[in-house]
Amino acid sequence: MNGMDQTVSTPRPTALKLVKAIGDRATSSPKAGHGSGGRRNLFLLALLVAALSWSWGPAEISRWTYLFTDSGNMAEYAAGFLRPDFGEWRHYLEEMLVTTQIALWGTFLAVALSIPFGILSSHNMVPWWILQPVRRLMDLFRAIHEVVFAVLFVVAVGLGPFAGVMALFIHTTGILAKLFSEAVEAIDPRPVEAIRTTGASRVQQVIYGVIPQVLPLWISYSLYRLESNVRSATVLGIIGAGGIGQVLFESIRAFYYPEASAILIIVVITVTIMDLISQLLRRLVI
């Protein structure tokens, strides 16, 4: 009992103590990254350690041992997926095609809207009274998961792929507008200034001075989101937004694991094909 009391009474270092210890190290060490740069890096490290320490308990990271002690349960469940049944492969491919089409339209609409919103979210393009409202709107689009948007659109337009398209469209717009604006904020201002001296309008400055610099990044971001949206569209099917996700959910709910395994294989192959196509397009366009 005494040994147990001693163990319990020994406090774990708090996040605040860890920050203080690393901060003291940053200010006292003569080799701390050669001055202010090294102190800044150590301070950032302290913040990272503090954040991880603070979230350790609520995230239940201590349960990682269960991955080994109870791995047999996981293996037993996964064994049901080892013999895929492709008996309905034509139906699976048709639904996978619908899922891909949902992702394609959701991404296309998002890219079209993210271009103006991305520019209007850039501090070097617009005044603050335009910048802040647009950024907050994009924050809203990003903060709400596409599943929530899908539920809202299912209520509005009914079950089916269109609800999935709209959900991906809204959520992806928030993400791409953020990425597009960061690319715009990192441009070289000299081409824009040179175009401005010719008397070009604001729109012409954006078209000829900004977009040529950011277009490769914009294309890369858009292709990546297309890949991600194929996976997201699969999940949206579970709540009635159409596509392969609905078939997958019904198979798992009915304990038809061989069919579910076949569907998952088709999803993985589709995502892989999308990745290969994206790589090819990047080489051709960028």
C-alpha positions, 0 to 999 in steps of 0.5 A: 500500500505504501508503494502504491501511495507513493506511486499515486502521489507522484505528480505527472509534469503538467503542460505548463511545467513543460512549457516553462522548462523548455522556455527556460532552456530556450533563454539560458542555452548558449546554443539555442539555435543562434539567437532569436531564431533558436529561441522561437523554434524551442518556444514552438516546440514547447507549445507542441509538447504542451498541446500534446500533453494537454490532449493526452487524457481527453483523447485517451491515448493511454488506450493504445495498449489495447491495440495489442492486448485485444488485437484478436477481436479485431482480427476475428472481425476482419476475417469476415472480409477475407473472401470477397464476393463479386457476384453483383460486380456490375451493380457495384461498378454502377454505384461506384460510377455514381459516386465518382460523378458526385465527387466530380460535380461537387469538386467542379462547382467548388473550384468555380466558386473558390476562385473568386472567394479565394481572391476575396479572402487574400489580404493583399487583394482586398480591404479588410471590410471585404476580407473578414466577412468572406473569410468568416463565411469560408470558415463556416463552410469548412467547420461544418462537415459534409455529412451535416450538409448532406443531411440538410440537403437530403431534407431539402431535395430528398434522397439521392446523389444531388444532395451529395453533390451539394454537400461536397460543393459547400464544404470543398468550397471552404477548403479550396478558398482557404488554399487558394487565398494562401497561394495568392498571398504568397505571390511575387507582387512585382508583376502585379505592380508592373501591370498596374503601372500600365493603367490596367484595371483591378480585374486585369491585374488579377487575370494577368498578374496573379492567376498565372503565378498561382494557377499551378498550385490551384490545379494541384489543390483541385486535383487533390480535393477531387481524390478526397471527394471520391472517398467523401462521396462514399461516406455520404452514401451511407446517409442516403446521398446515393452512390456506393456508400449506400450499398456498402452500409446496407451490406455491413448492416446485414452482416454481408461481409464478403459483399462489403469486402468486394465493395471496399476493393472497388473503392480502393481501386477507384481511388488509386485510378483517380490518383494515377489520373491526377498525377498524369494531369499534373505532369501535363498541365503544371 
